[in-house]
Amino acid sequence: MALATIAERILRTIGAITAFASLWIVLIVGIMADDAGNDAGATASAIILLGGLAIVLWILLCSFKPAMVAGWLPPWPVLRFISVKLPSYAVGVAGIAWWLYYGYRRYRGQW
């Protein structure tokens, strides 16, 4: 197996873990949107919850089954890259950046 394939799978796995871990952020922001107690807050809460869950589900599908998701799209390479590969790569890079930042902030004075 090529090194690029291994790196891609690791990045997609980190993207899936990061997307799954961000579910609690979607839940909390969705609940907080309904704190106003009016119809606009309820609508905003529903939009945030449904939109956030759809994005997380899309990233999980793109991370675990990219060939299946790519089969739903027209055979244009740029569209498939932007729609299938880029979301899991972006979330994977964001997860790595967060992990490095957290490690730096947590352990910076102990070395």
N, C-alpha and C positions, 0 to 999 in steps of 0.2 A: 504494500500500500504506500502510496506517495506521501511525502511529508505534507504537501498542501492539503491532501484529503484529510489527514489526521488533524491538522490545524483547523480546517473548516468544521469538522465534526465537534472538536472541542469548543470552538466559538459558538456553534449552534446550540450545544448543550448548555453553555454558560448563559446564552440568550434565553433559553427555555427556563432555566432556574431563576433568572432575574425577572422574567415576565410573570412567572408563577408567584414569586415573592412580592411583586408589586400589586397583587390582587388586594391586599389589605389597604393599600393607599387608595385604590379605586373605591373600595367599600367605605372607608372613612370620609373621603371627599364627597361621595354620593350621599352619605347620611348627613354630613354637615350642610349640604346644599338645601336640605329640607328644614333647617332650623328656623327659617323665616316664618313658617306656619301658614303660608298662603299658597294659592294655586301655582304661582310662578316658582316657588321653592320646590313644590312637588314635581313640577314638570322638569325643572333643572336637575333634580335628583334622579329622575327616571332616565333622562338623557345621559347624564354622567355615568350612571350604573350600566346601562345597556351599551353605550358607546365604549366605555372602558373594558367591559367584559368581552365585547366583540374584538377589540384590538388585542387583548391578551390571548383570546382563543386563536386569532389569526396568527399571532407570533408563535404560539405553541404548535399549531399545525405546520407552519413553515419550518419550524425547528426539527420536528420529528418526522414529518412526511413531505419533504419538499417536492418530490416527484409527483405525488398525488395532487398537491395543490397546483403545481405547474401544468398538470393535465387539464385543469379547468380553464386555462387561459389560452388565447390565441398563440400560435407558434412564433412570436416575436421575441428574440433574445433580450432586448433591452427592457421590454415590458415584464418579462419573467424575472429578470434580475431585480428590477425595482420593486415588483410586487411580492416576490417570494424570498429571494436571498437577502436583500437589503434590510428588511425589518428585523430578522433574527441576527444579522451581523451588527446592526446599530445597537440593539438592546444588549447583545453580548459585549460589545466594546464599552457600553455604558456600565454594565455590571462589573467588568474588569476595572474600569476607572473608579467606580465607587469602592470596590474592594481595596485597591491601592490607596485611595484617599483615607479610608477608614483605618487601614493598617498604619499609615503614616501618622495620622492624628492620635491613634491609640498608643502607639509604641515609640513615638519620636523622642521622648525623654529617657527611655530605658536602655539605649544602646550606647 
